[in-house]
């Protein structure tokens, strides 16, 4: 009898334990359904996708529908540049001289021809033996004269600056105006004649001038800036600065390689979401593949061919390489294919809340793509593309990060 009671007790405990496990399982499934539903309610018009390092889909919502990516498109463009140009690629700027002591400057699209780089160039020219310059002639013919990036608004913002084969400081000038006094807004950037002219109508206080809105001044600005750095090394430009091309009789004097590798350029461009830099890369890839002059059509073809042939993408449209055009479209599934191949370079992406990410923002567009580590899933790739008024990308990303641990 005692044995029978013990047997019955064991059966009762087993049944109770089974019921408890069922309750726990149902609760877990309910909680999982709740967070998934919560993410879906945040997506009025968009897509969300999360995939682990084994390729297993952890979350998917409208992942096969194309949406505007905004600046998340910089990740595919960066990957194409790394694979096509090479991570150690360095832009060059060539210098020539003639018998009249004229200095010719030929640009090839270096997007980081900034004040610090121009100072190094001046020192290199001095070390090479340059002492005096009559006229300085600027040659920007490596890029076509009709390069127009769709989506540029022509504002004062640096991300609206226009592209060119020879440009300085991202085609922008920072100034400080106090009464009638104008000074440079950057200690590393000297004042130039062009700066004073363009700053005449600037507001009081700190402001930023988009030089590209003034076509002639934008083309001449690198020369005027280089003139100031040459003067600092003791090299005087006695004549004028003008536009032109390198004549056949000019002798090569210096071929200057940028101090920044492509990886370094991309790290900065992805961190600060520099549209100009990404489209300089697209134009460069086009010229490298199909020859000068660079054009957006050539660059687009190289980028599209890479995405189709190397990554197998089919459901996308790219009009330029930065994401500023509203005609760019891509699905979350296609973007995930990019993230698979970009993973070796994930550290080029900015870190935000424990995730390596690239954001994208236009009016009515918010995107976030990248990677995070999960205790249970290993590395997780995720894509958030929202084409809606409410920007809930961070809340969605946090939901994925928290619930996929």
C-alpha positions in Angstrom: 0.0 0.0 0.0 2.9 2.4 0.9 4.5 1.5 -2.4 1.3 2.3 -4.3 1.1 5.7 -2.5 4.7 6.4 -3.4 4.0 5.5 -7.0 0.9 7.7 -7.1 2.9 10.6 -5.6 5.6 10.2 -8.2 3.1 10.2 -11.0 1.4 13.3 -9.5 4.8 15.2 -9.3 5.7 14.1 -12.9 2.3 15.4 -14.1 2.8 18.6 -12.2 6.3 19.1 -13.5 5.1 18.5 -17.1 2.3 21.0 -16.7 4.7 23.5 -15.3 7.1 23.0 -18.3 4.2 23.4 -20.7 3.2 26.7 -19.0 6.8 27.9 -19.1 7.1 27.0 -22.8 3.8 28.7 -23.7 4.9 31.8 -21.7 8.2 31.9 -23.5 6.4 31.6 -26.9 4.0 34.2 -25.9 6.8 36.6 -24.8 8.6 35.9 -28.1 5.4 36.6 -30.1 4.9 39.8 -28.1 8.3 41.3 -28.9 8.0 40.3 -32.6 4.6 41.8 -32.8 5.8 45.0 -31.0 8.5 45.4 -33.7 6.0 44.9 -36.5 3.7 47.5 -35.1 6.6 50.0 -35.4 6.9 49.4 -39.2 4.2 51.2 -41.1 6.1 51.1 -44.4 9.4 49.3 -44.3 11.3 46.2 -43.7 13.3 44.5 -40.9 15.6 41.5 -41.2 17.9 39.8 -38.7 20.1 36.8 -39.6 22.7 34.9 -37.5 26.2 33.9 -38.7 24.9 30.5 -39.8 22.5 32.2 -42.2 19.4 31.3 -40.1 16.7 34.0 -40.3 15.9 35.2 -36.8 13.4 37.9 -37.8 11.9 38.9 -41.1 9.2 41.4 -42.0 8.7 42.6 -45.6 12.3 41.7 -46.3 11.7 41.1 -50.0 10.2 44.5 -50.7 12.4 47.3 -52.0 12.7 50.6 -50.0 14.8 53.7 -50.1 18.0 53.0 -48.2 19.3 56.6 -47.7 22.9 56.6 -46.5 22.9 52.9 -45.7 23.7 52.6 -49.4 27.2 53.7 -48.4 27.9 50.2 -47.2 27.5 48.6 -50.7 29.4 51.4 -52.2 32.2 51.0 -49.7 32.4 47.3 -50.3 32.6 47.8 -54.1 35.5 50.3 -53.6 37.4 47.9 -51.3 37.1 45.1 -53.7 37.6 47.0 -57.0 40.2 49.7 -56.0 41.8 47.7 -53.1 41.9 48.6 -49.4 45.4 50.1 -49.8 44.5 52.3 -52.8 45.7 55.8 -52.5 44.6 58.8 -54.5 47.3 60.8 -56.3 47.8 64.4 -57.3 50.4 65.1 -60.1 52.5 68.2 -60.4 54.3 69.4 -63.6 56.5 72.4 -64.4 57.5 74.1 -67.6 60.4 76.3 -68.8 58.5 79.5 -67.6 58.4 78.1 -64.0 54.6 77.5 -64.3 53.3 74.9 -61.9 50.6 72.6 -63.2 48.4 70.7 -60.7 46.4 67.7 -62.0 43.8 66.1 -59.7 42.4 62.7 -59.9 39.5 63.0 -57.5 41.2 62.8 -54.1 38.3 63.4 -51.7 40.6 64.1 -48.7 42.6 66.9 -50.3 42.2 68.8 -47.0 44.3 71.5 -45.4 46.5 69.1 -43.6 47.2 67.2 -46.9 47.9 70.4 -48.8 50.4 71.4 -46.1 52.2 68.0 -46.7 52.1 68.6 -50.4 53.7 72.0 -50.1 56.5 70.5 -47.9 57.0 67.7 -50.5 57.3 70.2 -53.4 59.8 72.2 -51.3 61.8 69.1 -50.6 61.8 68.2 -54.3 63.5 71.5 -55.0 60.7 73.8 -56.0 61.6 77.4 -55.2 59.5 79.8 -57.2 56.4 79.6 -59.2 55.2 82.0 -61.9 51.6 80.9 -62.6 49.7 78.0 -61.1 47.4 76.1 -63.5 44.8 73.7 -62.2 43.8 70.7 -64.2 40.5 69.0 -63.3 39.9 67.3 -66.6 40.1 63.8 -65.1 36.4 64.2 -64.2 33.9 65.2 -66.9 32.6 68.7 -66.7 28.9 67.6 -66.5 29.0 65.4 -63.4 25.7 65.9 -61.6 24.6 63.8 -58.7 20.9 63.3 -58.4 19.5 64.4 -55.0 21.9 67.2 -54.3 19.9 70.2 -53.0 22.5 72.9 -53.4 22.4 74.0 -49.8 25.1 75.2 -47.5 25.5 71.7 -46.0 28.8 69.8 -46.7 26.8 66.7 -47.7 25.4 68.7 -50.6 28.9 69.7 -52.0 29.5 68.9 -55.6 32.1 66.5 -57.0 35.2 67.2 -59.0 38.7 65.9 -59.9 40.4 68.7 -58.0 38.7 70.0 -54.9 39.8 71.1 -51.4 38.3 70.6 -47.9 35.2 68.9 -49.3 34.3 72.1 -51.2 33.5 73.9 -48.0 35.0 76.8 -46.1 34.4 77.5 -42.4 34.6 81.1 -41.3 34.1 83.3 -38.3 32.8 86.8 -38.9 32.9 89.5 -36.2 31.8 92.9 -37.4 33.9 93.6 -40.4 36.6 91.1 -39.4 36.7 87.7 -41.1 38.9 84.8 -40.0 39.2 81.1 -40.7 37.0 78.9 -38.7 39.7 76.2 -38.6 43.2 76.7 -37.2 44.7 74.5 -39.9 43.1 76.4 -42.8 44.6 79.8 -43.8 42.5 82.6 -45.2 42.6 83.0 -49.0 41.5 85.7 -51.5 38.6 83.6 -52.5 37.5 83.1 -48.8 37.4 86.8 -48.3 35.3 87.4 -51.4 32.8 84.6 -50.6 32.6 85.6 -46.9 31.7 89.2 -47.7 27.9 88.5 -47.5 28.1 85.8 -44.8 26.2 86.3 -41.6 27.8 87.3 -38.3 29.4 84.6 -36.2 30.4 81.1 -37.3 29.2 79.9 -40.7 30.0 77.4 -43.4 30.2 78.3 -47.1 29.5 75.6 -49.8 32.1 76.7 -52.3 30.6 74.5 -55.0 27.6 76.9 -55.3 30.1 79.2 -56.9 31.5 77.3 -59.9 34.5 79.4 -60.8 35.6 79.9 -57.2 35.2 76.2 -56.4 37.5 75.3 -59.3 40.1 77.8 -58.2 39.9 77.4 -54.4 42.4 74.4 -54.2 45.0 76.6 -56.0 44.6 79.6 -53.7 44.7 77.4 -50.7 47.9 75.6 -51.9 49.4 79.0 -52.6 49.1 79.9 -48.9 50.8 76.6 -47.9 53.6 77.1 -50.4 54.2 80.6 -49.0 54.6 79.0 -45.5 57.5 76.9 -46.9 59.1 79.9 -48.6 57.8 79.2 -52.1 56.2 82.3 -53.7 53.6 82.3 -56.5 54.3 85.5 -58.4 51.7 85.2 -61.1 48.1 84.2 -61.2 46.1 81.1 -60.6 43.9 79.8 -63.5 42.2 76.8 -64.9 43.7 74.7 -67.7 45.2 71.4 -68.7 48.7 70.1 -68.6 50.4 70.8 -71.9 52.4 68.1 -73.7 55.7 69.9 -73.1 55.4 70.2 -69.3 57.8 68.0 -67.3 56.6 65.7 -64.5 57.9 67.1 -61.2 56.1 65.2 -58.4 53.4 62.5 -58.1 52.0 62.8 -54.6 50.2 59.9 -53.1 47.7 60.7 -50.4 48.6 60.0 -46.8 45.3 58.2 -46.4 44.7 54.6 -47.6 41.2 53.7 -49.0 40.4 52.0 -45.7 41.2 55.2 -43.8 39.1 57.3 -46.2 36.2 54.9 -45.8 36.3 54.8 -42.0 36.0 58.6 -42.0 33.4 58.7 -44.7 31.2 56.1 -43.0 31.5 57.8 -39.6 30.6 61.2 -40.9 28.3 59.9 -43.7 30.1 62.0 -46.4 28.1 61.9 -49.6 30.8 63.7 -51.6 33.4 61.1 -50.7 31.3 58.1 -51.6 30.4 59.6 -55.0 34.1 60.5 -55.6 34.7 56.8 -55.2 32.0 55.9 -57.6 33.4 58.3 -60.2 36.9 57.0 -59.6 35.8 53.4 -60.1 34.2 54.4 -63.4 37.3 56.1 -64.6 39.6 53.3 -63.5 37.5 50.8 -65.4 36.4 52.7 -68.5 39.0 55.5 -68.7 38.8 59.3 -68.2 37.0 61.5 -68.1 35.1 60.1 -65.1 31.3 60.2 -65.4 28.4 59.1 -63.2 27.2 56.7 -66.0 30.6 54.9 -65.9 30.7 54.8 -62.1 27.1 53.5 -61.9 27.8 50.7 -64.4 30.8 49.6 -62.3 28.8 49.6 -59.1 25.8 47.9 -60.6 27.9 45.2 -62.2 29.7 44.5 -58.9 26.4 44.2 -57.0 24.9 41.9 -59.7 27.9 39.7 -60.7 29.9 39.6 -57.5 27.1 39.6 -54.9 24.2 38.2 -56.9 21.8 41.1 -56.2 18.8 41.5 -58.5 16.2 43.6 -56.6 17.8 47.0 -56.4 18.3 50.3 -58.1 21.2 52.7 -57.6 21.3 56.2 -59.1 24.5 57.2 -57.3 26.7 55.9 -54.4 25.9 57.9 -51.3 22.1 57.3 -50.8 21.1 60.9 -51.3 18.9 60.2 -54.3 15.3 59.1 -53.5 15.4 56.9 -56.6 17.7 54.4 -54.9 15.9 51.2 -53.8 17.0 47.9 -52.3 15.4 45.1 -50.3 16.5 44.0 -46.9 17.3 40.6 -48.3 19.7 42.1 -50.9 21.3 44.4 -48.3 21.9 41.3 -46.1 23.9 39.8 -49.0 26.1 43.0 -48.8 26.5 42.6 -45.1 27.7 39.0 -45.5 30.6 40.2 -47.7 31.3 43.4 -45.7 31.7 41.5 -42.4 35.6 41.4 -42.6 35.4 45.2 -42.6 32.7 45.7 -40.0 35.1 47.7 -37.8 35.0 50.5 -40.4 31.5 51.2 -39.2 30.7 53.5 -36.3 29.8 51.9 -33.0 26.4 52.8 -31.5 24.9 51.1 -28.4 27.1 48.1 -28.7 26.4 47.6 -32.4 28.5 48.4 -35.5 26.1 50.3 -37.7 25.5 52.7 -40.6 22.5 55.0 -40.4 20.6 56.5 -43.2 18.3 59.5 -43.1 16.2 61.5 -45.6 12.9 63.2 -45.2 10.5 60.3 -44.5 13.3 57.7 -44.7 15.3 56.1 -41.8 17.6 53.2 -42.1 20.0 51.3 -39.9 22.1 48.3 -41.0 25.0 46.5 -39.3 26.1 43.9 -36.8 25.9 42.9 -33.1 27.1 40.0 -31.1 24.6 37.7 -29.4 25.4 35.2 -26.6 23.1 32.6 -28.2 23.4 33.4 -31.9 27.0 34.6 -32.3 27.2 37.5 -34.8 23.9 38.9 -36.0 23.4 40.9 -39.1 20.4 43.2 -39.3 18.7 45.5 -41.8 16.1 48.2 -40.9 14.7 50.2 -43.8 11.8 52.5 -42.9 10.1 54.7 -45.5 7.7 56.4 -43.1 7.2 59.6 -41.1 8.1 58.1 -37.8 11.8 57.3 -37.3 11.7 54.2 -35.0 14.9 52.6 -36.2 16.7 52.8 -32.9 13.7 51.3 -31.0 13.5 48.5 -33.5 17.3 47.9 -33.3 17.2 47.8 -29.5 14.3 45.3 -29.7 16.4 43.0 -31.9 19.5 43.4 -29.8 17.7 42.8 -26.5 15.5 39.8 -27.6 18.1 38.0 -29.8 20.7 37.6 -27.0 
